[in-house]
Amino acid sequence: MTDLAINGRFLTRPARGVNRVASELILALVRLRDAGDPAAPIRLRVLVPDGILMDQISDPIAPYITPARTGGGNRWEQTTLPRAAGNAVLFNPCNVGPLVRRRQVTLIHDAQVYTAPESYGWGFRLWYHFALPVLARRSAGLATVSQTSRDELERLGVFPAGKAQVLPNGADHILRTGTDTSVLARHGLARHGYAMTIGSLAPHKNIATAIHATKAAGLPLVVAGGARAAVFQSANLPKSAHVSYLGRVSDGELRALYENATALIFPSLHEGFGLPPLEAMHCGCPVIASDIPTLRDVCSDAALASQPMDVAGFAQHLRDLTDRPALRAQQVQRGHERAALYTWERSARALMELVASL
């Protein structure tokens, strides 16, 4: 049994990306603890600075929130946090943590600040290029979310060879929320009458390929999440009347979009893990993904694959899923089987094994 403190700085930011992963891991740990599971920590604290977003904290996690004095930002993380953690093992779930501490586990999700630098501001890049190698060396425990990320981070010299453990994400959170089909009526979407992608203006997300491919296949495209519609429309993306930018959607709305789409198109140039394809698979949505190492590792044959810039390949897969019901049924079944391997409980147990090994 372990005294575990968690770096809760991520609760000052919206619950997406690595911040969502952190919340789901904590929720899974809380459930293990509440069930009396011997793998759970004997004491669990989520140490937080000023300025946390209360609407990001689910009811089961709330009793474990522990304010750590005052202040916030990098200064809080580097000075107040390590003192507040005391003798506990500190877990940093979102890439960075206190550089001075050794009794900690740091989860560094990917190498994208190195492989896709154009997606980040110069200050962010400078800090990560300095901090990540230091944390990787000093942290007693080190993890990342996929074998591909570990290989990349070792190749780039960020990780010491052989030190990091693979701690995959879960994806079953999408099934906890009921389906909110009002999003379909609101945007005039018919079952299997559209393709979807997950929106982001980050260049490595490669939204342009999804826009061109759906236009070639004659299907409307729904871009869910990411920035507001006006931000996408003002960006340097192909202009097309067949694209609908929905902006941020709730989990229930996202589930409805997955369950009724012809397919999720996921044309990323780089990914550390790739959570949306597994969410889609849980919901019975076929996936067409970039043929890149991370997505091959995570999706296996449960996704149809094309090279990231191969518009014709993505478009042909869309036509095949529309015209061949047997192929669609096959991919839905493969998706359910693949997604079942990725649960947050399994991730939490892997984390506690790593913590216990310290």
SEBABA-398941 format. One record per residue (C-alpha): residue in three letters; z, x, y. Coordinates in Angstrom, 2 decimals, decimal comma. Layout:
SEBABA-398941
type / Z / X / Y
ALA / Z / X / Y
...
//
This chain:
SEBABA-398941
type / Z / X / Y
MET / 0,00 / 0,00 / 0,00
THR / -1,00 / 1,37 / 3,40
ASP / 0,02 / 1,07 / 7,03
LEU / -3,37 / 0,46 / 8,66
ALA / -4,08 / 0,32 / 12,39
ILE / -7,52 / -0,77 / 13,59
ASN / -9,25 / 0,30 / 16,79
GLY / -9,77 / -3,07 / 18,47
ARG / -11,71 / -1,91 / 21,51
PHE / -14,75 / -3,75 / 20,15
LEU / -13,02 / -7,04 / 21,04
THR / -13,85 / -6,37 / 24,70
ARG / -17,56 / -6,79 / 23,83
PRO / -19,65 / -9,72 / 22,52
ALA / -19,52 / -10,29 / 18,75
ARG / -22,89 / -8,93 / 17,71
GLY / -24,16 / -5,87 / 15,87
VAL / -21,45 / -3,39 / 14,95
ASN / -18,85 / -5,56 / 16,70
ARG / -19,61 / -8,41 / 14,30
VAL / -19,24 / -6,03 / 11,36
ALA / -15,81 / -4,98 / 12,64
SER / -14,64 / -8,60 / 12,96
GLU / -15,83 / -9,50 / 9,47
LEU / -14,18 / -6,47 / 7,88
ILE / -10,86 / -7,31 / 9,56
LEU / -11,12 / -10,96 / 8,49
ALA / -11,73 / -9,87 / 4,89
LEU / -8,69 / -7,54 / 5,04
VAL / -6,54 / -10,37 / 6,41
ARG / -7,65 / -12,66 / 3,60
LEU / -6,81 / -10,03 / 0,99
ARG / -3,40 / -9,54 / 2,59
ASP / -2,66 / -13,25 / 2,89
ALA / -3,57 / -13,70 / -0,78
GLY / -1,11 / -10,97 / -1,77
ASP / -3,85 / -8,74 / -3,14
PRO / -2,50 / -5,27 / -4,05
ALA / -5,53 / -3,65 / -2,39
ALA / -4,49 / -5,02 / 1,03
PRO / -2,57 / -2,91 / 3,59
ILE / 1,20 / -3,46 / 3,62
ARG / 1,06 / -3,50 / 7,42
LEU / -1,99 / -4,37 / 9,47
ARG / -2,36 / -4,11 / 13,24
VAL / -5,42 / -4,54 / 15,44
LEU / -4,62 / -2,40 / 18,49
VAL / -6,33 / -3,72 / 21,61
PRO / -6,72 / -2,68 / 25,28
ASP / -6,84 / -4,94 / 28,31
GLY / -9,82 / -7,23 / 28,75
ILE / -10,34 / -8,50 / 25,21
LEU / -12,51 / -11,61 / 24,79
MET / -10,17 / -14,19 / 23,29
ASP / -13,01 / -16,37 / 22,03
GLN / -14,05 / -13,49 / 19,73
ILE / -10,75 / -13,65 / 17,83
SER / -10,65 / -16,04 / 14,87
ASP / -7,39 / -17,81 / 14,03
PRO / -6,60 / -15,75 / 10,89
ILE / -6,89 / -12,49 / 12,87
ALA / -4,85 / -13,60 / 15,90
PRO / -1,38 / -12,82 / 14,41
TYR / -2,43 / -9,20 / 13,85
ILE / -3,57 / -8,54 / 17,44
THR / -1,25 / -5,91 / 18,96
PRO / -1,66 / -5,03 / 22,67
ALA / -1,40 / -1,27 / 23,15
ARG / -0,02 / -0,77 / 26,67
THR / -2,56 / -1,23 / 29,46
GLY / -5,97 / 0,01 / 30,48
GLY / -9,25 / 0,12 / 28,63
GLY / -12,52 / 1,93 / 28,07
ASN / -12,93 / 5,49 / 26,84
ARG / -9,69 / 6,65 / 28,43
TRP / -7,67 / 4,05 / 26,49
GLU / -9,48 / 4,93 / 23,26
GLN / -8,94 / 8,67 / 23,64
THR / -5,33 / 8,70 / 24,90
THR / -3,41 / 5,44 / 24,42
LEU / -4,87 / 4,41 / 21,07
PRO / -3,90 / 7,50 / 19,02
ARG / -0,31 / 7,30 / 20,30
ALA / -0,09 / 3,58 / 19,58
ALA / -1,32 / 4,09 / 16,01
GLY / 1,63 / 6,40 / 15,25
ASN / 1,75 / 7,46 / 11,60
ALA / -0,60 / 4,72 / 10,40
VAL / -4,11 / 5,41 / 9,17
LEU / -6,37 / 4,48 / 12,07
PHE / -9,69 / 2,80 / 11,28
ASN / -12,50 / 3,03 / 13,85
PRO / -15,09 / 0,40 / 12,82
CYS / -17,61 / 0,85 / 15,65
ASN / -18,84 / 4,47 / 15,63
VAL / -16,30 / 6,09 / 17,96
GLY / -12,57 / 6,73 / 18,13
PRO / -10,08 / 9,30 / 19,42
LEU / -11,47 / 12,80 / 19,07
VAL / -8,02 / 14,41 / 18,74
ARG / -6,87 / 12,49 / 15,66
ARG / -7,34 / 13,49 / 12,04
ARG / -5,44 / 10,71 / 10,24
GLN / -8,24 / 8,20 / 10,67
VAL / -11,32 / 6,73 / 9,02
THR / -14,41 / 6,45 / 11,22
LEU / -17,36 / 4,20 / 10,37
ILE / -20,54 / 5,55 / 11,99
HIS / -23,21 / 2,97 / 11,33
ASP / -26,49 / 4,79 / 11,83
ALA / -28,42 / 7,65 / 13,40
GLN / -30,42 / 5,51 / 15,83
VAL / -29,13 / 7,24 / 18,94
TYR / -30,97 / 10,27 / 17,53
THR / -33,96 / 8,59 / 15,85
ALA / -34,60 / 5,88 / 18,47
PRO / -33,21 / 7,38 / 21,71
GLU / -35,46 / 5,22 / 23,87
SER / -33,31 / 2,21 / 22,94
TYR / -30,23 / 3,59 / 24,74
GLY / -29,23 / 4,68 / 28,24
TRP / -28,85 / 8,38 / 29,00
GLY / -25,05 / 8,18 / 29,45
PHE / -24,61 / 6,47 / 26,09
ARG / -26,85 / 9,03 / 24,39
LEU / -24,97 / 11,95 / 25,96
TRP / -21,57 / 10,64 / 24,87
TYR / -22,67 / 9,84 / 21,32
HIS / -24,44 / 13,18 / 20,84
PHE / -21,18 / 14,89 / 21,75
ALA / -18,65 / 12,55 / 20,12
LEU / -20,20 / 11,64 / 16,76
PRO / -20,34 / 15,16 / 15,26
VAL / -16,77 / 15,86 / 16,46
LEU / -15,47 / 12,63 / 14,90
ALA / -17,38 / 13,26 / 11,68
ARG / -15,71 / 16,68 / 11,31
ARG / -12,21 / 15,73 / 12,40
SER / -11,73 / 12,32 / 10,78
ALA / -10,01 / 12,58 / 7,41
GLY / -12,19 / 9,73 / 6,15
LEU / -15,83 / 9,18 / 7,08
ALA / -18,16 / 6,31 / 6,21
THR / -21,54 / 4,81 / 7,00
VAL / -23,26 / 1,61 / 5,93
SER / -26,14 / 2,78 / 3,72
GLN / -27,35 / 5,71 / 1,70
THR / -30,27 / 6,11 / 4,10
SER / -27,95 / 6,39 / 7,09
ARG / -25,82 / 8,97 / 5,27
ASP / -28,89 / 11,03 / 4,39
GLU / -30,19 / 10,89 / 7,98
LEU / -26,84 / 11,78 / 9,53
GLU / -26,41 / 14,70 / 7,14
ARG / -29,99 / 15,90 / 7,79
LEU / -29,38 / 15,80 / 11,55
GLY / -26,17 / 17,81 / 11,18
VAL / -23,94 / 14,97 / 12,41
PHE / -22,15 / 14,56 / 9,06
PRO / -20,80 / 17,41 / 6,96
ALA / -22,69 / 17,36 / 3,66
GLY / -21,02 / 15,25 / 0,98
LYS / -18,13 / 14,01 / 3,14
ALA / -19,14 / 10,44 / 4,02
GLN / -18,74 / 7,40 / 1,77
VAL / -21,17 / 4,47 / 1,82
LEU / -19,47 / 1,27 / 2,97
PRO / -22,13 / -1,48 / 2,90
ASN / -21,95 / -4,54 / 5,11
GLY / -21,41 / -8,03 / 3,78
ALA / -23,55 / -11,00 / 4,76
ASP / -21,79 / -14,06 / 3,36
HIS / -20,28 / -14,96 / 6,75
ILE / -23,42 / -17,01 / 7,40
LEU / -22,29 / -19,48 / 4,69
ARG / -18,88 / -20,17 / 6,26
THR / -20,32 / -22,30 / 9,04
GLY / -21,95 / -25,68 / 8,53
THR / -25,65 / -26,02 / 9,32
ASP / -26,34 / -27,28 / 12,85
THR / -29,80 / -28,83 / 12,64
SER / -29,71 / -30,03 / 16,25
VAL / -31,41 / -26,73 / 17,17
LEU / -34,52 / -27,86 / 15,26
ALA / -34,86 / -31,18 / 17,08
ARG / -34,08 / -29,56 / 20,43
HIS / -36,98 / -27,12 / 20,06
GLY / -39,39 / -29,35 / 18,12
LEU / -39,26 / -27,27 / 14,92
ALA / -40,44 / -28,70 / 11,59
ARG / -39,24 / -27,50 / 8,17
HIS / -41,38 / -24,54 / 7,03
GLY / -43,45 / -25,01 / 10,18
TYR / -42,47 / -21,76 / 11,92
ALA / -41,57 / -18,12 / 11,28
MET / -38,58 / -16,49 / 12,91
THR / -37,30 / -13,12 / 13,95
ILE / -34,06 / -11,85 / 15,46
GLY / -34,51 / -11,02 / 19,12
SER / -33,78 / -7,75 / 20,85
LEU / -35,57 / -5,83 / 23,57
ALA / -34,60 / -2,52 / 21,93
PRO / -37,95 / -0,79 / 21,25
HIS / -37,03 / 0,03 / 17,65
LYS / -36,80 / -3,72 / 16,85
ASN / -40,60 / -3,89 / 17,28
ILE / -40,76 / -7,59 / 18,23
ALA / -44,41 / -7,19 / 19,27
THR / -45,51 / -6,88 / 15,63
ALA / -43,86 / -10,22 / 14,82
ILE / -45,62 / -11,85 / 17,78
HIS / -49,07 / -10,55 / 16,80
ALA / -48,61 / -11,29 / 13,07
THR / -47,54 / -14,92 / 13,51
LYS / -50,39 / -15,55 / 15,93
ALA / -52,84 / -14,14 / 13,36
ALA / -51,31 / -16,34 / 10,64
GLY / -51,40 / -19,43 / 12,84
LEU / -47,64 / -20,04 / 12,78
PRO / -45,28 / -20,55 / 15,71
LEU / -42,68 / -17,82 / 16,13
VAL / -39,05 / -18,46 / 16,99
VAL / -37,13 / -15,52 / 18,47
ALA / -33,43 / -16,17 / 17,94
GLY / -30,61 / -14,26 / 19,58
GLY / -30,85 / -11,34 / 21,95
ALA / -31,40 / -11,80 / 25,65
ARG / -32,15 / -14,99 / 27,54
ALA / -35,72 / -16,29 / 27,38
ALA / -36,47 / -15,15 / 30,93
VAL / -35,54 / -11,57 / 30,04
PHE / -37,95 / -11,50 / 27,09
GLN / -40,71 / -13,13 / 29,11
SER / -40,37 / -10,53 / 31,87
ALA / -40,44 / -7,64 / 29,39
ASN / -43,50 / -5,71 / 28,32
LEU / -44,22 / -7,94 / 25,32
PRO / -47,44 / -9,75 / 24,39
LYS / -47,60 / -13,10 / 26,21
SER / -48,31 / -16,01 / 23,87
ALA / -47,75 / -19,75 / 24,01
HIS / -46,86 / -19,84 / 20,30
VAL / -43,57 / -17,91 / 20,84
SER / -40,26 / -19,66 / 21,62
TYR / -37,35 / -17,55 / 22,86
LEU / -34,13 / -19,38 / 22,02
GLY / -31,63 / -16,84 / 23,33
ARG / -28,15 / -16,64 / 21,83
VAL / -27,55 / -19,21 / 19,07
SER / -24,39 / -20,23 / 17,21
ASP / -23,86 / -19,33 / 13,56
GLY / -24,53 / -22,94 / 12,60
GLU / -27,79 / -22,97 / 14,53
LEU / -28,82 / -19,63 / 13,07
ARG / -28,15 / -20,94 / 9,57
ALA / -30,34 / -23,99 / 10,26
LEU / -33,14 / -21,76 / 11,53
TYR / -32,97 / -19,58 / 8,41
GLU / -32,84 / -22,55 / 6,04
ASN / -35,94 / -24,19 / 7,53
ALA / -38,17 / -21,22 / 8,40
THR / -41,27 / -20,21 / 6,49
ALA / -39,91 / -16,66 / 6,59
LEU / -37,84 / -14,17 / 8,53
ILE / -40,02 / -11,38 / 9,91
PHE / -38,05 / -8,16 / 10,35
PRO / -40,44 / -5,43 / 11,58
SER / -37,91 / -2,80 / 12,70
LEU / -38,97 / 0,81 / 13,09
HIS / -35,42 / 2,04 / 12,34
GLU / -32,29 / 0,39 / 10,93
GLY / -28,89 / 1,64 / 9,85
PHE / -28,43 / -1,29 / 7,49
GLY / -30,33 / -4,48 / 8,34
LEU / -28,00 / -7,49 / 8,26
PRO / -30,40 / -10,35 / 9,20
PRO / -32,53 / -10,05 / 6,02
LEU / -29,43 / -10,54 / 3,86
GLU / -28,24 / -13,45 / 6,01
ALA / -31,66 / -15,04 / 5,55
MET / -31,58 / -14,47 / 1,79
HIS / -28,17 / -16,16 / 1,54
CYS / -29,79 / -19,19 / 3,24
GLY / -32,85 / -19,35 / 0,99
CYS / -35,23 / -17,94 / 3,59
PRO / -37,93 / -15,53 / 2,32
VAL / -37,98 / -12,18 / 4,09
ILE / -40,89 / -10,01 / 5,21
ALA / -39,47 / -6,64 / 6,23
SER / -40,65 / -3,23 / 7,33
ASP / -41,29 / -0,80 / 4,54
ILE / -38,74 / 1,75 / 5,76
PRO / -36,10 / 3,53 / 3,65
THR / -33,06 / 1,54 / 4,80
LEU / -34,65 / -1,85 / 4,19
ARG / -36,04 / -0,77 / 0,82
ASP / -32,50 / 0,31 / -0,09
VAL / -30,85 / -2,93 / 1,06
CYS / -33,50 / -5,52 / 0,18
SER / -35,14 / -3,99 / -2,90
ASP / -37,84 / -6,36 / -4,25
ALA / -36,17 / -9,40 / -2,68
ALA / -38,26 / -8,84 / 0,48
LEU / -42,01 / -8,61 / 0,88
ALA / -42,78 / -5,34 / 2,66
SER / -45,33 / -4,06 / 5,17
GLN / -45,56 / -0,93 / 7,27
PRO / -43,83 / -1,63 / 10,62
MET / -47,03 / -1,63 / 12,70
ASP / -49,23 / -3,36 / 10,10
VAL / -49,85 / -6,69 / 11,82
ALA / -52,42 / -7,73 / 9,21
GLY / -49,98 / -7,02 / 6,38
PHE / -47,22 / -9,16 / 7,90
ALA / -49,73 / -11,94 / 8,61
GLN / -51,04 / -11,92 / 5,03
HIS / -47,52 / -12,18 / 3,62
LEU / -46,94 / -15,21 / 5,85
ARG / -50,13 / -16,84 / 4,57
ASP / -49,13 / -16,10 / 0,96
LEU / -45,71 / -17,70 / 1,41
THR / -47,37 / -20,77 / 2,92
ASP / -50,17 / -21,09 / 0,35
ARG / -48,39 / -20,03 / -2,84
PRO / -45,30 / -22,15 / -3,62
ALA / -44,55 / -20,13 / -6,76
LEU / -44,34 / -16,91 / -4,72
ARG / -42,05 / -18,58 / -2,23
ALA / -39,75 / -19,85 / -5,01
GLN / -39,70 / -16,39 / -6,59
GLN / -38,70 / -14,69 / -3,33
VAL / -36,02 / -17,28 / -2,59
GLN / -34,47 / -16,68 / -6,04
ARG / -34,66 / -12,90 / -5,68
GLY / -33,11 / -13,21 / -2,24
HIS / -30,13 / -15,22 / -3,50
GLU / -29,51 / -12,66 / -6,25
ARG / -29,77 / -9,70 / -3,88
ALA / -27,60 / -11,18 / -1,15
ALA / -24,85 / -12,00 / -3,66
LEU / -24,26 / -8,24 / -4,00
TYR / -23,21 / -7,96 / -0,34
THR / -19,91 / -9,69 / 0,47
TRP / -17,26 / -8,83 / 3,03
GLU / -14,54 / -8,89 / 0,38
ARG / -16,38 / -6,18 / -1,52
SER / -16,74 / -4,19 / 1,71
ALA / -13,02 / -4,55 / 2,51
ARG / -12,06 / -3,36 / -0,97
ALA / -14,32 / -0,32 / -0,59
LEU / -12,67 / 0,44 / 2,76
MET / -9,17 / 0,26 / 1,25
GLU / -10,21 / 2,57 / -1,59
LEU / -11,33 / 5,09 / 1,02
VAL / -8,10 / 4,67 / 3,00
ALA / -6,01 / 5,04 / -0,16
SER / -7,84 / 8,27 / -1,03
LEU / -6,39 / 9,90 / 2,09
//
